Amino acid sequence: MCFSTIRTKRIVAVAMSTRRAAMEPHQSNRRSVRSPRRPIGLKLNEDPRYSDLGICGPLRADMKEQTQYCGMFVTPTLRNVASRSVFFHNGVFHTLQEVVDFYNFRDVAPRKIYQHTLQGQAVKYDDLPTQYRTNIDIQGPPFNRKLGDEPAMTSQEEADIIAFLKTLTDDYTPTP
């Protein structure tokens, strides 16, 4: 699936559920991987000057001065991940396949993930202000690959990961 063809103006009515999931106890993995530009539909995203900087703000004030964390987000639990309808802080992805493709193709084939210019250039990390882009993880696998390299996973390995994630579904219903 080519993500550049996905409509970016989706209504994301349940996006706040991913924020709630991110606050579940015993989840403290912080990492900046940067998804494509946020969709229209989340009220805050309608302002082109707004950037969700994750751990360092703007909705969170206690880490505002810790700019090395700008663009990093607390990883939500994987429990019931297959039953979610939106993923990532900005609600841009709607299926596990899109999420796994993001991790697999972000650096080796960014045009599959990010919007691109009329000249065909992928616009990576377009929802993070330029001064914080050095916080993005480009060291650890699968992000240590370069444009044109082979993806970290085969399509079968992607399918295996998705099948595993689906096994983490149970009857749990969060209380409001």
FIKOLZA-1660 file (N, C-alpha, C; in steps of 0.1 Angstrom, whole numbers, plus 5000, padded with zeros to 4 digits):
% residues 176
   i   px   py   pz ch aa at
   1 5008 4988 5000  A  M  N
   1 5000 5000 5000  A  M CA
   1 5009 5012 5000  A  M  C
   2 5006 5022 4992  A  C  N
   2 5014 5034 4991  A  C CA
   2 5007 5045 5000  A  C  C
   3 5013 5049 5011  A  F  N
   3 5007 5058 5020  A  F CA
   3 5005 5072 5014  A  F  C
   4 5013 5075 5003  A  S  N
   4 5011 5089 4998  A  S CA
   4 4997 5090 4991  A  S  C
   5 4990 5079 4989  A  T  N
   5 4977 5080 4984  A  T CA
   5 4966 5080 4994  A  T  C
   6 4969 5077 5007  A  I  N
   6 4959 5078 5017  A  I CA
   6 4955 5092 5020  A  I  C
   7 4942 5094 5021  A  R  N
   7 4937 5107 5024  A  R CA
   7 4942 5112 5037  A  R  C
   8 4948 5124 5037  A  T  N
   8 4953 5129 5050  A  T CA
   8 4943 5137 5058  A  T  C
   9 4931 5139 5052  A  K  N
   9 4921 5147 5059  A  K CA
   9 4910 5138 5065  A  K  C
  10 4914 5129 5073  A  R  N
  10 4905 5119 5080  A  R CA
  10 4900 5125 5092  A  R  C
  11 4887 5121 5095  A  I  N
  11 4882 5125 5108  A  I CA
  11 4886 5114 5118  A  I  C
  12 4893 5118 5129  A  V  N
  12 4898 5109 5139  A  V CA
  12 4891 5111 5152  A  V  C
  13 4879 5106 5153  A  A  N
  13 4871 5108 5165  A  A CA
  13 4877 5101 5177  A  A  C
  14 4884 5090 5176  A  V  N
  14 4888 5083 5187  A  V CA
  14 4903 5084 5190  A  V  C
  15 4909 5094 5185  A  A  N
  15 4924 5096 5186  A  A CA
  15 4928 5097 5200  A  A  C
  16 4920 5103 5209  A  M  N
  16 4924 5105 5222  A  M CA
  16 4925 5092 5230  A  M  C
  17 4919 5081 5225  A  S  N
  17 4921 5068 5231  A  S CA
  17 4935 5064 5231  A  S  C
  18 4943 5068 5220  A  T  N
  18 4957 5064 5220  A  T CA
  18 4965 5072 5231  A  T  C
  19 4961 5084 5234  A  R  N
  19 4967 5092 5244  A  R CA
  19 4964 5085 5258  A  R  C
  20 4952 5081 5260  A  R  N
  20 4948 5074 5272  A  R CA
  20 4956 5061 5274  A  R  C
  21 4958 5054 5263  A  A  N
  21 4966 5041 5264  A  A CA
  21 4980 5044 5267  A  A  C
  22 4985 5055 5262  A  A  N
  22 4999 5059 5265  A  A CA
  22 5002 5061 5280  A  A  C
  23 4991 5064 5287  A  M  N
  23 4993 5067 5301  A  M CA
  23 4991 5055 5310  A  M  C
  24 4989 5043 5304  A  E  N
  24 4987 5031 5312  A  E CA
  24 5000 5029 5320  A  E  C
  25 4998 5023 5332  A  P  N
  25 5010 5021 5341  A  P CA
  25 5020 5011 5335  A  P  C
  26 5032 5011 5340  A  H  N
  26 5043 5003 5336  A  H CA
  26 5047 5004 5321  A  H  C
  27 5044 5016 5315  A  Q  N
  27 5049 5018 5302  A  Q CA
  27 5058 5030 5302  A  Q  C
  28 5071 5029 5300  A  S  N
  28 5080 5040 5300  A  S CA
  28 5090 5040 5289  A  S  C
  29 5087 5033 5278  A  N  N
  29 5096 5033 5267  A  N CA
  29 5095 5046 5259  A  N  C
  30 5105 5054 5259  A  R  N
  30 5104 5067 5251  A  R CA
  30 5113 5066 5239  A  R  C
  31 5107 5070 5228  A  R  N
  31 5115 5069 5215  A  R CA
  31 5109 5079 5205  A  R  C
  32 5117 5085 5198  A  S  N
  32 5112 5094 5187  A  S CA
  32 5114 5087 5174  A  S  C
  33 5103 5084 5167  A  V  N
  33 5104 5078 5154  A  V CA
  33 5097 5086 5143  A  V  C
  34 5089 5095 5146  A  R  N
  34 5082 5105 5138  A  R CA
  34 5074 5099 5127  A  R  C
  35 5061 5100 5128  A  S  N
  35 5051 5096 5118  A  S CA
  35 5049 5107 5108  A  S  C
  36 5042 5105 5097  A  P  N
  36 5039 5115 5088  A  P CA
  36 5030 5126 5094  A  P  C
  37 5028 5137 5086  A  R  N
  37 5020 5148 5090  A  R CA
  37 5007 5144 5096  A  R  C
  38 5002 5150 5106  A  R  N
  38 4990 5147 5113  A  R CA
  38 4978 5149 5103  A  R  C
  39 4967 5142 5105  A  P  N
  39 4955 5144 5097  A  P CA
  39 4947 5155 5103  A  P  C
  40 4939 5161 5094  A  I  N
  40 4929 5171 5099  A  I CA
  40 4918 5163 5106  A  I  C
  41 4912 5168 5116  A  G  N
  41 4901 5161 5123  A  G CA
  41 4904 5163 5138  A  G  C
  42 4916 5162 5142  A  L  N
  42 4919 5165 5156  A  L CA
  42 4920 5180 5157  A  L  C
  43 4912 5185 5166  A  K  N
  43 4910 5200 5167  A  K CA
  43 4924 5207 5168  A  K  C
  44 4933 5202 5176  A  L  N
  44 4946 5209 5177  A  L CA
  44 4954 5209 5164  A  L  C
  45 4952 5198 5156  A  N  N
  45 4959 5197 5143  A  N CA
  45 4954 5207 5133  A  N  C
  46 4943 5213 5135  A  E  N
  46 4938 5223 5125  A  E CA
  46 4946 5236 5124  A  E  C
  47 4954 5238 5135  A  D  N
  47 4963 5250 5135  A  D CA
  47 4977 5245 5129  A  D  C
  48 4981 5250 5118  A  P  N
  48 4993 5246 5112  A  P CA
  48 5006 5249 5120  A  P  C
  49 5004 5258 5130  A  R  N
  49 5015 5262 5138  A  R CA
  49 5017 5253 5150  A  R  C
  50 5007 5244 5152  A  Y  N
  50 5007 5235 5164  A  Y CA
  50 5016 5223 5161  A  Y  C
  51 5024 5219 5170  A  S  N
  51 5032 5207 5169  A  S CA
  51 5030 5199 5183  A  S  C
  52 5027 5187 5182  A  D  N
  52 5027 5178 5194  A  D CA
  52 5041 5174 5196  A  D  C
  53 5047 5180 5206  A  L  N
  53 5061 5177 5209  A  L CA
  53 5063 5165 5219  A  L  C
  54 5052 5159 5222  A  G  N
  54 5052 5147 5231  A  G CA
  54 5056 5150 5245  A  G  C
  55 5067 5144 5250  A  I  N
  55 5071 5145 5263  A  I CA
  55 5074 5160 5267  A  I  C
  56 5079 5168 5258  A  C  N
  56 5083 5182 5262  A  C CA
  56 5072 5192 5259  A  C  C
  57 5060 5188 5255  A  G  N
  57 5049 5198 5254  A  G CA
  57 5041 5197 5241  A  G  C
  58 5032 5206 5239  A  P  N
  58 5028 5217 5247  A  P CA
  58 5017 5212 5257  A  P  C
  59 5012 5200 5256  A  L  N
  59 5001 5196 5266  A  L CA
  59 5008 5192 5279  A  L  C
  60 5020 5191 5280  A  R  N
  60 5027 5187 5292  A  R CA
  60 5038 5198 5295  A  R  C
  61 5037 5203 5307  A  A  N
  61 5046 5214 5311  A  A CA
  61 5058 5210 5319  A  A  C
  62 5058 5199 5325  A  D  N
  62 5069 5195 5335  A  D CA
  62 5082 5192 5328  A  D  C
  63 5082 5189 5315  A  M  N
  63 5094 5186 5308  A  M CA
  63 5097 5196 5297  A  M  C
  64 5091 5208 5297  A  K  N
  64 5091 5218 5286  A  K CA
  64 5106 5222 5283  A  K  C
  65 5114 5223 5293  A  E  N
  65 5128 5228 5291  A  E CA
  65 5137 5216 5287  A  E  C
  66 5133 5204 5288  A  Q  N
  66 5141 5193 5284  A  Q CA
  66 5140 5190 5269  A  Q  C
  67 5145 5198 5261  A  T  N
  67 5143 5198 5246  A  T CA
  67 5149 5185 5240  A  T  C
  68 5157 5178 5247  A  Q  N
  68 5162 5165 5241  A  Q CA
  68 5151 5155 5240  A  Q  C
  69 5140 5157 5247  A  Y  N
  69 5129 5148 5246  A  Y CA
  69 5118 5153 5237  A  Y  C
  70 5119 5164 5230  A  C  N
  70 5109 5169 5221  A  C CA
  70 5108 5159 5209  A  C  C
  71 5096 5155 5207  A  G  N
  71 5093 5145 5196  A  G CA
  71 5093 5131 5201  A  G  C
  72 5095 5129 5214  A  M  N
  72 5095 5115 5219  A  M CA
  72 5081 5113 5226  A  M  C
  73 5076 5101 5226  A  F  N
  73 5063 5098 5231  A  F CA
  73 5065 5085 5240  A  F  C
  74 5056 5084 5250  A  V  N
  74 5056 5072 5258  A  V CA
  74 5049 5061 5249  A  V  C
  75 5055 5050 5248  A  T  N
  75 5049 5039 5240  A  T CA
  75 5037 5033 5248  A  T  C
  76 5026 5032 5241  A  P  N
  76 5014 5026 5248  A  P CA
  76 5015 5011 5249  A  P  C
  77 5007 5005 5257  A  T  N
  77 5007 4991 5259  A  T CA
  77 5003 4984 5245  A  T  C
  78 5008 4972 5243  A  L  N
  78 5004 4965 5231  A  L CA
  78 4991 4956 5234  A  L  C
  79 4987 4956 5246  A  R  N
  79 4975 4949 5250  A  R CA
  79 4963 4954 5241  A  R  C
  80 4956 4945 5234  A  N  N
  80 4945 4948 5226  A  N CA
  80 4948 4958 5214  A  N  C
  81 4961 4958 5210  A  V  N
  81 4965 4967 5199  A  V CA
  81 4957 4965 5186  A  V  C
  82 4953 4952 5184  A  A  N
  82 4946 4949 5171  A  A CA
  82 4932 4954 5171  A  A  C
  83 4927 4958 5182  A  S  N
  83 4913 4964 5183  A  S CA
  83 4913 4979 5182  A  S  C
  84 4924 4985 5181  A  R  N
  84 4925 5000 5179  A  R CA
  84 4921 5004 5165  A  R  C
  85 4916 5016 5164  A  S  N
  85 4913 5021 5150  A  S CA
  85 4922 5033 5146  A  S  C
  86 4930 5038 5155  A  V  N
  86 4940 5048 5152  A  V CA
  86 4953 5045 5159  A  V  C
  87 4964 5049 5153  A  F  N
  87 4977 5047 5159  A  F CA
  87 4986 5059 5158  A  F  C
  88 4995 5060 5167  A  F  N
  88 5005 5071 5168  A  F CA
  88 4998 5083 5174  A  F  C
  89 5007 5092 5179  A  H  N
  89 5002 5104 5186  A  H CA
  89 4993 5113 5178  A  H  C
  90 4994 5112 5165  A  N  N
  90 4986 5121 5156  A  N CA
  90 4975 5113 5149  A  N  C
  91 4973 5101 5152  A  G  N
  91 4962 5093 5146  A  G CA
  91 4963 5091 5131  A  G  C
  92 4975 5092 5125  A  V  N
  92 4976 5091 5111  A  V CA
  92 4975 5077 5105  A  V  C
  93 4977 5067 5113  A  F  N
  93 4976 5053 5108  A  F CA
  93 4964 5047 5114  A  F  C
  94 4958 5038 5106  A  H  N
  94 4945 5032 5110  A  H CA
  94 4945 5016 5110  A  H  C
  95 4956 5010 5106  A  T  N
  95 4958 4996 5106  A  T CA
  95 4971 4992 5111  A  T  C
  96 4972 4980 5116  A  L  N
  96 4985 4974 5120  A  L CA
  96 4995 4973 5108  A  L  C
  97 4990 4970 5096  A  Q  N
  97 4998 4969 5084  A  Q CA
  97 5005 4983 5082  A  Q  C
  98 4997 4994 5083  A  E  N
  98 5003 5007 5080  A  E CA
  98 5014 5010 5091  A  E  C
  99 5012 5006 5103  A  V  N
  99 5022 5009 5114  A  V CA
  99 5034 5001 5111  A  V  C
 100 5033 4988 5108  A  V  N
 100 5045 4980 5106  A  V CA
 100 5052 4984 5093  A  V  C
 101 5045 4988 5083  A  D  N
 101 5051 4994 5071  A  D CA
 101 5059 5007 5074  A  D  C
 102 5053 5015 5083  A  F  N
 102 5060 5027 5087  A  F CA
 102 5074 5023 5092  A  F  C
 103 5074 5014 5102  A  Y  N
 103 5087 5010 5108  A  Y CA
 103 5097 5004 5098  A  Y  C
 104 5091 4997 5088  A  N  N
 104 5099 4990 5078  A  N CA
 104 5105 4999 5067  A  N  C
 105 5097 5009 5063  A  F  N
 105 5100 5017 5051  A  F CA
 105 5104 5031 5054  A  F  C
 106 5103 5036 5066  A  R  N
 106 5105 5050 5070  A  R CA
 106 5118 5055 5063  A  R  C
 107 5129 5048 5064  A  D  N
 107 5141 5053 5059  A  D CA
 107 5146 5047 5046  A  D  C
 108 5141 5035 5042  A  V  N
 108 5146 5029 5030  A  V CA
 108 5137 5033 5018  A  V  C
 109 5124 5036 5020  A  A  N
 109 5115 5040 5010  A  A CA
 109 5105 5050 5015  A  A  C
 110 5110 5062 5019  A  P  N
 110 5101 5072 5026  A  P CA
 110 5089 5076 5018  A  P  C
 111 5089 5075 5004  A  R  N
 111 5078 5079 4996  A  R CA
 111 5066 5070 4999  A  R  C
 112 5068 5058 5004  A  K  N
 112 5057 5049 5007  A  K CA
 112 5050 5054 5020  A  K  C
 113 5056 5062 5028  A  I  N
 113 5051 5066 5041  A  I CA
 113 5047 5080 5042  A  I  C
 114 5056 5089 5037  A  Y  N
 114 5054 5103 5039  A  Y CA
 114 5048 5110 5026  A  Y  C
 115 5041 5121 5028  A  Q  N
 115 5037 5130 5017  A  Q CA
 115 5049 5133 5009  A  Q  C
 116 5047 5137 4997  A  H  N
 116 5059 5141 4989  A  H CA
 116 5056 5153 4980  A  H  C
 117 5066 5160 4977  A  T  N
 117 5065 5172 4969  A  T CA
 117 5061 5169 4954  A  T  C
 118 5058 5179 4947  A  L  N
 118 5054 5177 4932  A  L CA
 118 5066 5171 4925  A  L  C
 119 5078 5174 4930  A  Q  N
 119 5090 5168 4924  A  Q CA
 119 5093 5154 4928  A  Q  C
 120 5085 5148 4937  A  G  N
 120 5086 5135 4941  A  G CA
 120 5095 5133 4954  A  G  C
 121 5099 5144 4960  A  Q  N
 121 5108 5143 4972  A  Q CA
 121 5099 5140 4984  A  Q  C
 122 5102 5130 4992  A  A  N
 122 5095 5127 5004  A  A CA
 122 5098 5138 5014  A  A  C
 123 5087 5142 5022  A  V  N
 123 5089 5152 5032  A  V CA
 123 5088 5145 5045  A  V  C
 124 5100 5140 5050  A  K  N
 124 5101 5133 5062  A  K CA
 124 5100 5142 5074  A  K  C
 125 5094 5137 5085  A  Y  N
 125 5094 5143 5098  A  Y CA
 125 5087 5157 5097  A  Y  C
 126 5077 5158 5089  A  D  N
 126 5070 5171 5086  A  D CA
 126 5061 5175 5097  A  D  C
 127 5059 5168 5108  A  D  N
 127 5051 5172 5119  A  D CA
 127 5060 5176 5131  A  D  C
 128 5073 5177 5129  A  L  N
 128 5082 5181 5140  A  L CA
 128 5090 5193 5136  A  L  C
 129 5090 5204 5144  A  P  N
 129 5098 5216 5140  A  P CA
 129 5113 5212 5138  A  P  C
 130 5119 5218 5128  A  T  N
 130 5132 5215 5124  A  T CA
 130 5142 5214 5135  A  T  C
 131 5142 5223 5145  A  Q  N
 131 5152 5223 5155  A  Q CA
 131 5152 5210 5164  A  Q  C
 132 5141 5202 5163  A  Y  N
 132 5141 5190 5171  A  Y CA
 132 5143 5177 5163  A  Y  C
 133 5145 5178 5151  A  R  N
 133 5147 5166 5142  A  R CA
 133 5159 5158 5145  A  R  C
 134 5169 5164 5152  A  T  N
 134 5181 5156 5156  A  T CA
 134 5177 5146 5167  A  T  C
 135 5165 5148 5173  A  N  N
 135 5161 5138 5184  A  N CA
 135 5156 5125 5178  A  N  C
 136 5153 5125 5165  A  I  N
 136 5147 5113 5159  A  I CA
 136 5157 5102 5158  A  I  C
 137 5153 5090 5162  A  D  N
 137 5161 5078 5163  A  D CA
 137 5165 5074 5148  A  D  C
 138 5178 5074 5145  A  I  N
 138 5183 5069 5133  A  I CA
 138 5194 5059 5135  A  I  C
 139 5196 5055 5147  A  Q  N
 139 5206 5046 5151  A  Q CA
 139 5202 5031 5152  A  Q  C
 140 5191 5029 5160  A  G  N
 140 5187 5015 5162  A  G CA
 140 5179 5009 5151  A  G  C
 141 5180 4996 5150  A  P  N
 141 5172 4989 5140  A  P CA
 141 5157 4991 5142  A  P  C
 142 5149 4992 5132  A  P  N
 142 5152 4992 5118  A  P CA
 142 5156 5006 5112  A  P  C
 143 5158 5016 5121  A  F  N
 143 5160 5029 5116  A  F CA
 143 5175 5032 5112  A  F  C
 144 5183 5022 5113  A  N  N
 144 5197 5024 5109  A  N CA
 144 5200 5022 5094  A  N  C
 145 5190 5021 5086  A  R  N
 145 5191 5019 5072  A  R CA
 145 5191 5032 5065  A  R  C
 146 5195 5031 5052  A  K  N
 146 5196 5044 5044  A  K CA
 146 5186 5042 5032  A  K  C
 147 5183 5053 5026  A  L  N
 147 5175 5053 5014  A  L CA
 147 5180 5043 5003  A  L  C
 148 5171 5035 4999  A  G  N
 148 5175 5025 4989  A  G CA
 148 5180 5011 4994  A  G  C
 149 5183 5011 5007  A  D  N
 149 5187 4998 5013  A  D CA
 149 5175 4988 5013  A  D  C
 150 5177 4976 5016  A  E  N
 150 5166 4966 5017  A  E CA
 150 5159 4969 5030  A  E  C
 151 5146 4967 5031  A  P  N
 151 5139 4969 5043  A  P CA
 151 5144 4959 5054  A  P  C
 152 5142 4962 5066  A  A  N
 152 5146 4953 5077  A  A CA
 152 5138 4940 5077  A  A  C
 153 5126 4941 5073  A  M  N
 153 5117 4929 5073  A  M CA
 153 5112 4926 5060  A  M  C
 154 5110 4913 5057  A  T  N
 154 5103 4908 5045  A  T CA
 154 5088 4910 5047  A  T  C
 155 5080 4908 5037  A  S  N
 155 5066 4909 5038  A  S CA
 155 5061 4898 5047  A  S  C
 156 5067 4886 5047  A  Q  N
 156 5063 4875 5056  A  Q CA
 156 5066 4878 5070  A  Q  C
 157 5077 4885 5073  A  E  N
 157 5081 4888 5087  A  E CA
 157 5071 4899 5092  A  E  C
 158 5067 4908 5083  A  E  N
 158 5057 4918 5087  A  E CA
 158 5044 4911 5091  A  E  C
 159 5040 4902 5082  A  A  N
 159 5027 4894 5085  A  A CA
 159 5028 4886 5098  A  A  C
 160 5040 4881 5101  A  D  N
 160 5042 4873 5113  A  D CA
 160 5041 4883 5125  A  D  C
 161 5046 4895 5125  A  I  N
 161 5045 4904 5136  A  I CA
 161 5031 4908 5138  A  I  C
 162 5024 4911 5127  A  I  N
 162 5009 4914 5128  A  I CA
 162 5001 4903 5134  A  I  C
 163 5004 4891 5130  A  A  N
 163 4997 4879 5136  A  A CA
 163 5000 4878 5151  A  A  C
 164 5013 4880 5155  A  F  N
 164 5016 4880 5169  A  F CA
 164 5009 4891 5177  A  F  C
 165 5008 4903 5171  A  L  N
 165 5002 4914 5178  A  L CA
 165 4987 4911 5180  A  L  C
 166 4981 4904 5171  A  K  N
 166 4967 4900 5172  A  K CA
 166 4964 4890 5183  A  K  C
 167 4975 4883 5187  A  T  N
 167 4973 4874 5198  A  T CA
 167 4972 4881 5212  A  T  C
 168 4975 4893 5212  A  L  N
 168 4975 4901 5225  A  L CA
 168 4962 4907 5228  A  L  C
 169 4952 4903 5221  A  T  N
 169 4938 4908 5223  A  T CA
 169 4931 4899 5233  A  T  C
 170 4924 4905 5242  A  D  N
 170 4916 4898 5252  A  D CA
 170 4903 4905 5254  A  D  C
 171 4896 4902 5265  A  D  N
 171 4883 4908 5268  A  D CA
 171 4883 4921 5276  A  D  C
 172 4895 4926 5278  A  Y  N
 172 4897 4938 5286  A  Y CA
 172 4890 4950 5280  A  Y  C
 173 4882 4957 5289  A  T  N
 173 4876 4970 5285  A  T CA
 173 4880 4980 5295  A  T  C
 174 4887 4991 5290  A  P  N
 174 4891 5001 5300  A  P CA
 174 4880 5009 5306  A  P  C
 175 4881 5013 5318  A  T  N
 175 4871 5021 5325  A  T CA
 175 4873 5036 5321  A  T  C
 176 4863 5043 5319  A  P  N
 176 4864 5057 5315  A  P CA
 176 4870 5066 5326  A  P  C
% end
